[in-house]
Amino acid sequence: MVKLKDILNEVRRKPEYDFETQQVSKDSETGSITWNVRYDFSLEDIYKDLDGIIRKMKKAIKENPNDPRVRDLWVDAKNLRNRIKRIITDPR
């Protein structure tokens, strides 16, 4: 049986996760543990994810060319991807 402690140690070792955990307190009476979780997102990863979504949406547009909702979502996703790219290349 895998223990929570082993899972958390494995998560701490792997740098590909986008979060860090820190034990805050442990209740000796109940055994419950309180954790702080700090999320650390990579804008490059978000850009890549959006790029993949946009490619999939192009296929959806080809399958449903008369659905304006799909096209509108595709345009919004492209705009968001372009904004993120500008932040990555020119962080100010």
C-alpha positions as CSV (number, residue, x, y, z in Angstrom):
1,M,0.0,0.0,0.0
2,V,1.3,3.4,-1.0
3,K,1.6,5.9,1.8
4,L,0.8,9.6,1.5
5,K,4.2,10.4,2.7
6,D,5.8,8.5,-0.1
7,I,3.6,10.2,-2.7
8,L,4.5,13.7,-1.3
9,N,8.2,12.9,-1.3
10,E,8.0,11.8,-4.9
11,V,6.1,15.0,-5.9
12,R,8.8,17.1,-4.2
13,R,11.6,15.3,-6.1
14,K,10.0,15.8,-9.6
15,P,10.6,19.4,-10.9
16,E,8.0,19.0,-13.7
17,Y,5.1,19.6,-11.3
18,D,3.8,23.1,-11.2
19,F,3.4,23.3,-7.4
20,E,5.2,23.0,-4.2
21,T,3.9,21.7,-0.9
22,Q,4.9,22.6,2.6
23,Q,3.5,21.0,5.8
24,V,2.1,23.7,8.1
25,S,0.9,21.8,11.1
26,K,-0.2,18.4,12.3
27,D,-2.9,17.8,14.8
28,S,-1.6,15.2,17.3
29,E,-5.1,14.3,18.5
30,T,-6.6,13.6,15.1
31,G,-3.5,13.0,13.0
32,S,-4.7,15.5,10.4
33,I,-2.1,17.5,8.5
34,T,-2.5,21.0,7.2
35,W,-0.5,21.9,4.0
36,N,0.3,25.0,2.1
37,V,0.4,24.6,-1.7
38,R,2.2,27.1,-3.9
39,Y,1.4,26.9,-7.6
40,D,4.1,27.9,-10.0
41,F,2.9,28.1,-13.6
42,S,5.1,28.3,-16.6
43,L,3.8,30.7,-19.3
44,E,5.6,28.7,-21.9
45,D,3.6,25.6,-20.9
46,I,0.4,27.5,-21.0
47,Y,1.3,28.8,-24.5
48,K,2.0,25.2,-25.7
49,D,-1.3,24.0,-24.3
50,L,-3.2,26.8,-26.0
51,D,-1.5,26.1,-29.2
52,G,-2.6,22.5,-29.0
53,I,-6.2,23.6,-28.3
54,I,-6.2,25.9,-31.3
55,R,-5.1,23.1,-33.5
56,K,-7.9,20.8,-32.3
57,M,-10.4,23.6,-32.7
58,K,-9.4,24.0,-36.3
59,K,-10.4,20.4,-36.9
60,A,-13.7,21.1,-35.1
61,I,-14.3,24.1,-37.4
62,K,-13.7,21.9,-40.5
63,E,-16.2,19.4,-39.1
64,N,-18.8,22.1,-38.2
65,P,-18.2,25.0,-40.6
66,N,-21.6,26.6,-39.9
67,D,-21.3,26.8,-36.1
68,P,-20.3,30.4,-35.3
69,R,-19.7,29.5,-31.6
70,V,-16.8,27.2,-32.4
71,R,-15.3,29.9,-34.7
72,D,-15.7,32.5,-32.0
73,L,-14.0,30.3,-29.4
74,W,-11.2,29.7,-31.8
75,V,-10.7,33.4,-32.3
76,D,-10.7,34.0,-28.6
77,A,-8.2,31.2,-28.0
78,K,-5.9,32.6,-30.7
79,N,-6.1,36.1,-29.2
80,L,-5.2,34.7,-25.7
81,R,-2.3,32.7,-27.1
82,N,-1.0,35.8,-28.9
83,R,-1.2,37.9,-25.7
84,I,0.7,35.2,-23.7
85,K,3.3,35.1,-26.5
86,R,3.8,38.9,-26.2
87,I,4.2,38.6,-22.4
88,I,6.8,35.8,-22.8
89,T,8.8,37.8,-25.4
90,D,8.4,41.2,-23.9
91,P,7.8,40.9,-20.1
92,R,8.5,44.6,-19.5
